[in-house]
Amino acid sequence: PRPRMAKLLVPLVVLGAVAGAQRCPPRCLCPAAAPSPTLLCARTGLLAVPPSLDRGAVELRLADNFIGAVGRTDFANMSSLVHLTLSRNGLRRLAPGAFADLRALRGLHLDGNRLPALSGAQLRGLASLRHLILANNQLAAIEPAAFAAFATTVEDLDLSHNNLPALPWEAVAAMASLATLTLDHNLLERVPAGALARLPRLARLDLTANRLRALPPVPGPPGPSLAAGGNPLHCNCELLWLRRLARPDGLESCASPPPLAGRLLWAVPEEELACRAPAIAGAAASPAAVLEGQPLHLGCAAAGDPPPALHWLGPDGRLVQNGSRRALGADGSLQLRVATLRDHGAFTCVASNAAGEAAARVQVAVLPLPVPHRDGDGDEEAQAGPGPSDMARAGSNESRPAAGERRIVAAELTASSARIHWLPQRHVPGLRMFQIQYNSSLDDSLVYRLLPPSSRSFVLRDLAAGREYDLCVSALYAEGTAAPPTTRALGCVRFATTGGAPGCTAPRPHFLGGTVIIVIGAAIAASVLVFILILPARYKAARRLPAANVASVCSQTNGTH
């Protein structure tokens, strides 16, 4: 029996050895002494990922080759792979989902390649990734979704020696396990305040050789080990926290202001790191007075160290934000696209920085449109002097008896519709069309409607119940065929739709139609049922009658007595 067993074992061993040799791709080394399946294919002149890879490998090294692209199926079904090295290949393209099957991968080395950007799908599926090395590429942009798959697991992120002018800081701040962040030798100009404070485990941060003029405080103490030399830092009171780290070996130096240029930050006394409170050089409205419905520009200029941030407060004291009627410029200006009587009053420009704040008031005059009246011949004439505004009088949604007429009137108000009337524009030459723009009190986005010049009213539909709406009507006209169209504001009105109580809304037409069809069908079915029941009963009753009665009935039917 032993010789037979030996004869059986020898072929099995040979087959296993042949199979193992077949799993190892050409030009690669597959050391049998390795504690786990390992493929060593570095510096073998590969032009692409070998298709005959052992799909059960735990470590794969493909560095120093000429692999220019990674396809979707190159690493398919390699769910046991823990470490992958693709360094120094001249890699230019990663297919979306190229690493989607590498659910156990912990280390990915892509340094020394030519990747131009990272999209959200290229690194999809790396749910266990802890080390991502992307140094020495040509990265100029990274989508926020690129780090989503491993945001909670990554511990080491290296993006050094790239061309990144900015980072998706919100995505970086979500990396709760991040310990090392290497960003040196990029083109970063700004690190948002608070972006680093959300990284509780950060131990090392390298921002060397970027274009940073300011640095927000890092979390601490003790805080991470920080390197920020080679940046054109503006040394003022905002860098006191960095100066107080007391690191004589630090290489952070000042590029401005001129008295401190070229000096190492740690050698500058704290009293010289000063800030200057903001001062507003000028604030004005252009023009200072407008009719309601017209645009208005407010400008504000301020100086300080650091440069102050500008914001505006409206006449009601609330912070002005971007919307459909108001737009804030990057220079701190405020544009009112459509002025209303609510904009009448004083706007406040506020400039603030680390040293304090300053404020300046800008008076804005928004005049109500003149209210026309009709003469004896029925023609329109403008009332002398400013009349009461449509916006101010439209709260009740009712016309008041007066000598003048309102230009814009909201009537026939329901929970979802309103009819808007305006006066004829016979005195406007070259009238092309009317424009209606409106928005509700809970929605700042404007809705526009264009109407033919013969229109005198328009019905707004699909309105929300129980809301206030601001509406303005403008006339678009051109004096000549080649002249550009000009907009003339006719007036504005505020109205409110009626409130729709639950359970009291009128049935929709299709609901009524369906109900009528059901009722008619039920009536027909009942009639047929009654007919079916009565017919046998009458038949039985007729069979029980005497013969004389039957003859009498027949004679009467024939017309005899």
Salt bridges, closest charged atoms under 4 A:
ASP54 OD2 - ARG23 NE 3.83
GLU59 OE2 - ARG61 NE 2.56
ASP64 OD2 - ARG43 NE 3.63
ASP64 OD1 - ARG88 NE 2.80
ASP111 OD2 - ARG88 NH1 3.75
ASP156 OD2 - HIS131 ND1 3.89
GLU170 OE1 - ARG198 NH1 3.29
ASP184 OD2 - HIS161 NE2 3.54
ASP184 OD2 - HIS185 ND1 2.81
ASP206 OD2 - ARG204 NH2 3.60
GLU252 OE2 - ARG247 NH2 2.84
GLU270 OE2 - ARG244 NE 3.33
GLU272 OE1 - ARG263 NH1 3.20
ASP305 OD1 - HIS234 NE2 2.75
ASP343 OD2 - ARG325 NH1 3.27
ASP343 OD1 - ARG326 NH2 2.73
ASP379 OD1 - ARG426 NH2 3.94
GLU380 OE1 - HIS427 ND1 3.77
GLU405 OE2 - ARG374 NE 2.81
GLU412 OE1 - ARG419 NE 3.25
ASP470 OD2 - ARG342 NH2 2.57
ASP470 OD1 - ARG494 NE 2.98
